[in-house]
Amino acid sequence: MSENKQEKYLRISKELVENVGGLDNIQGVAHCATRLRIVLNDNALANIEKLEEIDLVKGVFIAGDQLQLIFGAGLVNDVYNVFSQYTHTENMSLGDIKQQSAKKQNPLQAIIKSLSDVFIDIMPGILAAALLMGITGVLSKWDVVANNETLYAINKLASLASNGIFAILPMAVCYSATKRYGGKPILGMIVGAIMLDASLANAYSVGSGSATAEVIRILGLPIELVGFQGGIIIALMMGFIVAKLDIFFDKKIPDVVKLLFSPLCTVFISTVLLFTIIGPVGRELSNGITGILIWVTQNLGAVGYMIFAGVQQIIVITGLHHILGAIEAQLIADTGRNFLNPLMSVALIGQGGAVLGYLAMNWKNLKARELCIPSFASTLFGISEPAIFGINLRYKYPLVAGCLGAAVAGAYVYITDLAAFGFGTTAVPGIAICDPSHNGYINYIIAHVIALIIGCVLTVIFGKLSKKKSADNVEEVVYEMEGQNEFAGEIQVVSPVIGVVKNISQSTDAIFASKSMGDGIVVDVEDGQVLSPCDGTVTFVFPSKHAIGITMKDGSSVLIHCGIDTVNMNGEGFETFVTVGQTVKMGDPLLTFDITLVKEKGYSSETMMAFEVKEGRTLEMKFTGQTNGQDVIAVLK
């Protein structure tokens, strides 16, 4: 590293320390392939606006209680080396910093994070069922379907498929919760099956008075044998209990009889607790949550909807929105409809409208266009973090405008009785789970247009009133690479992996989706073989082997990032075949990774490829869809 760069990174390090609250406020430092990660004693001392203005910083987020600064592949390594030495934190790993971050979480944050994790595994089933439910809801109203034998049969089968996940949802939740809290998932599935046992009186029948539950007694204590259909909160609680009992008995029972007695004790005691304590308490809690939501709709009406839609994206900023999945699931189980989903969707689109308003005010600024366009595109697919953290929260008035647009749209949601059959997806994909009754699809679109337009218009109005030169706050950052030549020809790039190629804005990683790392692709991979997408020189291989950077002959570079958060696997399941400085040709093996293991560890296997284009060169994206690895997906000119 030249003395010039050393001085530059030292200056950046000093500015970072100054704007995060000083050395005493730093608990730990680490980095991944693209971001410098800092755990602070007090996040409130970090001056986000000043940090965003520091040379070479491409973006700043607080996520997972870590301050994350985006520098880019390769560059972050050099900055980290100097910064960690300056702050005396050079021996920390990502595992260490995650432990430090976890220590800062209060009990509420830990609970919210764990609840969110529970629904990750079962979300595909819920989305599939909700989509089928929406389709059958429309088809059932058509005479041609009712009068045609084949169409009727297809619609009937689709209806059965749509009901499947909801019929066993408590069992699925108990299974996933047990897995999340460290127990054997099969034990959670068994207890979930007990909750739905056919010999128990149906909970809905007992509640309506059409059935009577059998009552048994243990030491005189009466126990009603009622099933737990729709008991999502109870299933969450039972998953936690099963996992903790499983861990306890595995530790206490001798190995010679552990296989026999540990599962036996876990399942039996869990069953006793289900019918004596957890079930009754959980049932009252579930009824209370649903009752409050229904009370809000009946007593506060449009005002209640407006308040929720208006503040929902503020809740996203705090991270508290992760708990809403459990509430939505319980709402669907109790009422069959989820009115929270369209409210969250218009709240998100309101922020998208605010981004468009800011873009309209700063259209002549190239950096503003590069930031706003992908951020808005992300909101269309249900991802608001790039819009919120990249633009709206930074300048404040777009955030307020977006919230107001969402509030007005929330009133429209109430007036039209708009709801969903599922949860977990919003914006454009969210229309698939919309309840089609009462012109649901049309009203869904109208509600989102309202949020979009009002968020956009109010942003322009507030921007002019604030008399701020917003465009001046967006700075162009140029990272000059060493060893560039003056190659001016065309360079073709293919996908590094086989699978379905999508625009990088569709990545589930908010940072890549925002294009902060550059334009590119995300691939739903079919196997773990990663080949070089172009000719070039390997400029870095991340220690955990999940990310590789290649510099092409025109000085542009490409980052290949396998999986999301797979850095936490510390190389397990990954094998690399290249080293830094090695020359590669298109199609040369770079690495392999075990997709199955990645998913078992709870991570996504989607693979991103992002470009950093040399100044004066242009990138043209050419291809999306299924690829065998030979289709040209981008051209540099």
N, C-alpha and C positions, 0 to 999 in steps of 0.2 A: 504494500500500500504506500503510495507516494506521500511525502510530507504534506503536500497541499491538501490531499483528501483527509489525512489524519487530522489536520487542523480544522477542516470543515466539519467533520463528524464530531470533534470535540466541542466546537462551537454549538452545534445542534444539541449535543448532550447537555451542555450547560443551560441552554434555553429550555430544554425539556424539564430539567430539574427545577428550574426557576418557576415554571408554569404548572407543575404538579404539586406544589406546596413544599418544595425543599427536600433535601436528603432524608430528613427525619420522617417524612410522610411516605417513604417508599418501603414497602414490606418485601417485595420480591420482583424480579425481572426475568423474563424468558422471551423466546420468540418462536414463531412457527415459520412456515415457508414465506409468508408475505408480511406478517404483522409483528410489531414489537408489543409485548404484553406486560403490563405493569400492574401489580396489586398495591393499592394505596391504603394507608390507615384511614384516610378520610377522603372520599371521592369529591366531596364538596369543595375541597381546596384546589382541585384541578380547574384551570381556566381553559375550557374547551375552545373558545374562540381564538385565544392566543396560540394554543397548540396547533390549530388548523393553519395558522399563518406561518409556522416554522418551515424553513426551507426543506424540501423533499418530502414533507408529510402530505399524503394524498387523501387522508381521511382520518377521522377520530370517532371512536365509538366507546361506550361503556357497555360491555356485554359479559354476562356471567360474573359480575362484580369485578371485572378486570377492565382496566383502561387499555384499549387496543388502538395502536397507531399504525396506519397502513403506509408502508414504504415501498413494497414490491419485492419480487423474488430477487435474490442475490444481494440487492442493496441493503435489505434488512439485516443480513448477516454482518456486513461491515459496520453498520450503525450500532448493532447490538454489541459487537466486540468492544467498541470504544465506550459506549454508554455503560455497559456492565462493569468495565474497569473503573470508569469515573465514579460509579456509585457503589463499587465494591460488592457487586452481586453476581460476579462472573461464574460462580460454581452452581448456580441454580438450574434445575431442569424444568420442563413444562409440568412434569408431575409434581414437583415442589411448589410451583406457583399455583397449580390447581388446588393443592392442599391448603395453601395460604388463603386462596379465594374462598374455599369452602368454610374455613374457620370464621370468615366474616359474615356468613349468612346467618340471619336470625332464624328462629324456629319457623316463622311464617314463610320466609323465603324458601327454606328447605322443603316444607310441605307443598308449597305451590309448584316447585320444580319437580318433585316426585310425582305429583298428580298429573302433570303434563306428560311425563315420561310413560306413565301407565298406558295412556291412550295411543301412543305411537304405533304399537304393534297391531292394535285392533282397528285403527282408523281406516285402512283399505276396505275392510269388510263393511264398515258403517257407510262409507261413501258409495260403495257398490250397491248396497241395499237401498240407500236413499235415492240414488239415480233410478233404479228399477221401479221404486215406488212412485216416483214422479211420472215415469213413462206409462206405467199401468194405470195411474190415475187419469191420464189423458185418454188412453186407448179405451178404457172402460166406458167412456161417454159416447163413443162412436158406434152407431148402429151397425156399420159394416163389420166391426169386430165382433159384436154380439151375434150377428147373423151368419158369420162365416165360420165353419167348423175349425179350420186350421188356424185362423187368426185368433179365435176364441181360445184354442188350446195353448197357443204360444203365449197369449196374454195371461192365461191361468198359471202357466209354469213360471212366467216372470213374476207374477204376484207371490207365488210360493217362495221364489228365490229372494224376493225383497223382504219377506217376513222372517227369513232364517236367522239372521244375525240378531234381530231384536228379540227373538224368542229365547235365545241363549245368551243375551248380552251380559247378565250378571255372572254367568260362568266364565265368559271371555274376560271380563274385567277382573274377576278374582284370580284367574290364571295369570294375566299380565301383571297384576299388582304383586302377586307372590314372586314372580320372576324379578320385578323391579326392586323389591326389598330384600333380595338375596336368598329366597327359599327355592325349593324344587317346584317348578311350574306345574308338574303333574298333580302335586298335592293341592295346589290352588284350584285346578280343574275339578278334582274330586269334590272339594268342598263346594265349589260353584254348582256342581251337579246335584249335590244334596239340597242346595237352596231351591232347586227347580224340580225336586223329586215328585213324580206323579202321584205318589201315595199321600202327599200333603194336600190339604185343602187349598184351592187356588186363592191367592190373595185378593184378586179383584172380585171373585164370587163372594168371599167372606165380607169384603167391604160393602158390597151391594146388598147383602143380606140374603142372597140366594143359596148360600151354603153355610154350614156350621163346622167349625174346626174341632178336631178331637183334642181333648185336654188330658195330659198325663201329669203325674206328680213325682217329684224327687224330694224326699224328706218333707213332704207336705207342700212343696213349692209348685204351684200350677204352671204348666208349660203348654202353650197353644201350638199345635202342630200346623202352622200355616206356612205356605210357600212364600218365596221372596221374589216373585215375578216383578220386574221393574225395580228391584232393589239395588240400584247402581252404587249409591253411597254405602250401603251395607256391604256390597261386594268389595269395594275399595278397602273398607275397614277390615274385612275378613282376610283379604289378601295380605295385609300387613301382619295380622295376627298369625296366620299360617306360616309366613316366612320367619317370624321371630321364634315361634315354637319349634319350627324345623331346625333352625340354627342352634337353639338351646339344646334340644335333645341330641343332635349330632355331636355336640361337645360333651354332654354328660353321660351318654350311654356308651358302654364299652364296645370297641370295634367288633368283637366276636358276635355280638347279638344286635348291633346297630341297625343292620339292614331290615331286621324283623320288627324290632320294637320302636325305633325312631319314627317311621311313618305311621305306625299304629297309634302311638301316643299323640302325634301331631293332629291326625285326622279326627280322632275321638274327642280330644279336648277342644279342638276347634268347633266341632259339632255342638258340644255342650254349650260353649260360649255363644255360638250363633243363636241358639234358641232361648238362652237365659239372659244374656246381657247385650251382646252386639246387635242382634236382630231388633229387639224392642227399641233400644236407643237409636239405632240407625234409622229405623222406620219413622220415629218421631222427628229426627233431624231432616230426613228426606221430605216428609210432609210439610215441615216448617219452611224449607227452601222453596218448594213448589208453591206453597200457600202465599208466601211473600211475593213471589213473582206474579201470581194470579191477582193478588190484591192490588199490586201496582197497576196492572193493566185495567182492572175494573174501577179503581178509585182515582188514579192519577191520569188515566187515559192518554191522550196525545202528549201531555206534558211529561209523563213518565217516560214515554218512548223518546221524546226529544232530549231529555236529560241523559238517558243512557247512550244514545247515539252520539250526543255532543261530547261526552267525556270518555268514550270507549278508547279512543286512540291515546288519550292521556294515560289511561290504565295500561296500555301497551308499553308506554315509555317506562313505567314503574316495574313492569314484568308481572303484575298481578293478573293479567289476562289469561295466564296459563291455567288458572283454576276454573275458568268458565267452561272448559270441555266437560268436566264432571257435572256441572250444573245443567248444561245443555242435554247431556245424556239422560239425566234424571227427569228433566222436563219432557223429553220425548217419551220416556217410559211411562210417565204419569198421564200425559195429555195427548200423545201422538203427534204433536206439532212443536216446532221450535221457533218462537218469534224473535229470539235473540240473534239468530244467524243473519237475517236481513238487516238488522240494526247494526251489527258489527261490519257488515259488508258496505253499507252506505257510509259508515264512519271512515272506512278505509278509502273509499272512492272520493270522499270529501277532501282527504289529504292529497289524492292524485290531482283533483281539480286545482288545489292550491299550488301544486308544482307547475301546472300549466299556466296559471296566472303569473307566477314568478318568471317562467320562461318567456311569456309574452312581453313582460317588462324589460327583459334582458336578452332579447333574441339576437342582437348584434354581437353579443359576447360569446365567442366560440366555446370557452370553458363552461359557461352556463348551459349551453346546448348539450355539451357532452355529459354534463351532470344531470340535467333535468330529464332529458328524453328517456334514458334507461331507467331512471327512478320512476317516472310515470308508467312506463311499460311494466315495471314490477308490480305496481299497484293493481293493474288490470288482472294480474294472476294471483292476487291475494297476499302480496308481500309489501308491507308499508315501511319497513325499517330504512331502506335507502332514502325514501322520500322524507321521512320524519327526521332522521339523524343527519342526512346529507344536506337538506335544504330548510325544511319547515321549522324545525326546532332551532336551527342555527340563526334564522332571521326573525323568528317568533311570530310576526304578523301573519305569515302564511299558515302557521299552525292554528292560530285563532280563527282565521277565515275558513279553513277546512273543517274545524269543529262546528262552526255555525252552519255551514252548508249541510253537514251531516245531521244536525239537529232538525233543520227544516225537512230534510228527507225522512227523518224518523217520524215526524208527524204524518207524512204521507203513508208510511208503512202501517201506522195505526189505523188511519182512515180506510185503507184498502184491505185490512186484516191479512197482511202479507206474512207468510211463515215458511218454514222449511221442514223437510222430512228427516233431515240429518244434520250433521255439523262437521266442521273441519275444513271446509272450503268456502271461499267467498269470491266476490267480484265476478269476472266472466265465468270461471268454472262453477261458481256457486249457483248459477241458474239451473244447473243439472239437478240439484236437490230441492229446488223451489216447489212449494205446494202449488199445483196448477189451478186449484179451485179459485173462484172469484177473479178470473183473468189474471192469475198469479204471474205468469211469464211476462205479460205486458206491463203489469204494475211493477214487477221487479226491475225491468229496464227503465221505466219512468222514474222510479225512486232514485236510481243511480245517476240518471241524467240530471235530476234536480240537485243532488249532492255535488256532482261534477261542476255544473254551471255556476252554482252559487259560490262554491269554494273558489273557483277561478275568478269570478267577477269581484268578490270581496277582497281577494288578495291584491288585485290591481288597484282597487280603491284604497285599501289600507296602505299599500306600498307608496302610492302618491301622497297620501296624507302624512306618512312618516317622514317624507322628504329625505330619504336615505338613498345614497348612491349604491344600491345593492350590487350593481355590476362590479364595483371596485373591490368588493369582498371576495370575488372569485378570482383566484390567481392562477396563472399558468405555471405549471411545474415541469421543468425539462430535466431529464436525467440523461447526461451524456455518458455513453459507454466507451470504454477503452477498446482499442483494436478495431474500430470501425474502418471500412474502406468505402470507396465511392461507387460500389456496384449499383447500377441503375436498371438492371433487367427485371424480368418478371420472375417471381418465386411462387411455386405452387405448394400448398400444404394439404395433407390428408389428415383424417382422424387417427389419433394414436391407438384407438381401441375399436373393437367391433361392437355395434349396438345401434341404438336409436339416437341420432344426432339432433339436438335442439339448440336454439340460440341460448347463449349463456345467461340471458336475462331470466330464463326459466329455471335456473338452478335454485335449489332449496337453501343454498348458502347465500345469505343476504349480501355479503360483501362481494362475492363474484357476480351475483345477480344485478347488483348496482353498477357493474362494469367499472368499479373503482380500480380493479386490477387490469382493466382493458377489455376490449371486445373479444369474443371468442365463441366457444361452444361448450355445452354440457352434454355428456353421453350417458344414457342408461346402458351400462355395459353388459355384455353377454358372457364374457370370460375375462380373466385377469391378466391376459397377455398385453403388454404395452409396447408398441413399436414406435420408432422415431417417425414423426409426421413430416420431416423435412431433412434436408442436408444441413449440417451445421456443426458447431462445437459445443460440447457439454460444459456449461458454465457453473453449474452447481448441482450437487446431489444432496438432498436434505438428509441429516443423520438418521431419521426414522424411515427413510427410503420411500416415502409416499409421494415425494415431489421432486421433479427434475426440471432444470432450465436449460434451454438450448439457444445459442445465438447464431443467427443465420448470416450469410455472407454480406448482406446489406447493412448489418448492424442492428437490425430488428431482432427481438427475442420472443420466445414462446415459453410459457410456464405450463407444465403438465402436472396436475394435482389430482391424485387418486383417492377418492373418498372424501367425506366430510368429517372433520375432527379425528381422522385416522392417525394424526400425529400422536394421539394418546396411546396408540398401540405399540409405540416405541420399536417399530420395525418387525413386530411379530406378524408372520404371514406375508411379508414382503421380501423380495429378493431382487437386487439390482445387478446389471451386467455391464455398466459403464462407470467411468470415473471422470472427475473434473479434468478438463483439458483434452479429453478424447474426441476425435473427429468421428461423426456418425453420418451415415447415409439414410435416406428415406427407407423405412422398412427394417432397419437394424433393431434388434431387441434392446429395450431400455430396462424394463423390469417386469416382474410378474407379482400379482398379489392374489390372496385367497379371498374371493368374493364371499364365500360361505362364512368364513371366519369373521370377516368384517361385519356381516349382518348379525352373526351370533353375539358379537361384542356390542351390538346396539347402534352401529354407525351406518351411514349411507354409503353405498359403493359407487354412486354417481361420480364420474370423472370429468374434471373441467380442463379446458385448454384456453389460456388467455394470452393475447398478444400485447407486446409493448413495441409500438411501431416507431421506427427511427423518423426524426423530423424530416419532412420533405417527401416521405413515402406515404402511400395510401393503402388501406386494407379493404378488400372487397370480399364479403362473405358470399359463398356460392351455393351451399348445399345444406339441407336439413332432411332428416328422415333416416330410414334404415340404411346402414352402410356396412360393407364388408372390409372397410379399411382402405379401399383403393379410390374411392370417390374424392375428388378435389373439393374440400370444404371452404377453402379461402385462397385468395391470391394477393400477394404483395406486389405493388407496382411503383 
